[in-house]
Amino acid sequence: MRKNFLLFLMIVVTLPAAALLVVSVHSYRAQEEAMDSMMRSYVLDLAETYAEIGRSGRGPSRHRPMGQMRFRMMSMDQALKMGEAGGMLYLAPDGRTLAASPGAEKFLFLMRDGPFDEEPRRVLDDEGNVYYAVSRELDDGNRILAVVSRTVLIAPLAGIWKFWIMAAMIASSAVFIGMLLLWKYLAAPLRGIVEKIPRISWGRDRNPVLYSGPIYELGSLSEVIGDLAGEAFDKEELKRQYVTDMVRVEEQARRHLARELHDGPLQASVAAIKRIQLAGEVLKNNGADSAEHLATAEEAVQAAAGEIRDYCDELSPSWVRLGLASALQENADRLSKAYESLAVEVEADEELDSLPEEQVLALVRIFQEAASNAV
């Protein structure tokens, strides 16, 4: 739950905004449809009423010309009284105007698209004003044309409704877009940083880049984590250098001791062996017992010299300069000789002979330790 809590909060805030946006769009469309239906119904009722008056003998062709009738509508606004909101036209079959309500002649331009049908038609003028017009035929062949202007009649009322609906749409859209931007530029990158942190190889990645976006705070967080990774890398590098220096110092001490043994006791032992050998040649013919004692002394000195050589070779091995594959094979042969019942085989790529002496020595030491533990 904690892992997805941020996503949950984003959804909780976004859903009401999205719902408000959907409701606002639907309300806007529903209002437009309701206004359109109301205007169609109104102009249709108007045409039907005057057509019925004409058929009953009380129309403009009998006693009262239409030009003398007051065309009253839903409001007492002065503009409506002057015919701005609509009008009635009494037309002959050839399209001539026989009579009209005050100011209705200006609606004749609506006939440019042809005669009107029995159903109300929505018409736009050149200025974008919306009109609804419908025609009804009388018994004498003449027609009644009823025209109403939506722009004048219900524009103020529709404007109020549109204002609140558009305000709700804009507010919900702003919240919805803001939440999307917040998710894209803050929440998603933050989740990305959280997912990348466990994949950092501390001590190996020197300066991992977790974020490169426009948010300053996330950039600062990425820099801090990068600095920590850099410090871990430096510490690991220092540790590796320390171990390398320790191995180097130890090997230098081994070489120094090997040189001291080789140049001192070993040389003295070799010289003693030579003198014993010469003494044995001289005393060979004079006394068998003396020769036997000298032979025993020679064997003891030979054994001491062999041990010193082994120590020198162990402390400063000559095989380290042969390369890794050859050094491993040399040590495997020595182990096989030391343990007669044991056969040690080595498989190594000859390309490994190009490794530095320090790495060769470290790997061979590991091999020797592993072989000793196995035996």
Secondary structure, 3 states (H helix, E strand, C coil): CCCCHHHHHHHHHHHHHHHHHHHHHHHHHHHHHHHHHHHHHHHHHHHHHHHHHHHCCCCCCCCCCHHHCCCCCCCCCHHHHCCCCEEEEEECCCCCEEEECCCHHHHHHHHHHCCCCCCCEEEECCCCCEEEEEEEECCCCCEEEEEEEHHHHCHHHHHHHHHHHHHHHHHHHHHHHHHHHHHHHHHHHHHHHHHHHHHCCCCCCCCCCCCCCCCHHHHHHHHHHHHHHHHHHHHHHHHHHHHHHHHHHHHHHHHHHHHHHHHHHHHHHHHHHHHHHHHHHHHCCCCHHHHHHHHHHHHHHHHHHHHHHHHHHHHCCHHHHHCHHHHHHHHHHHHHHHCCCCCCCCCCCHHHHHCCHHHHHHHHHHHHHHHHHHC
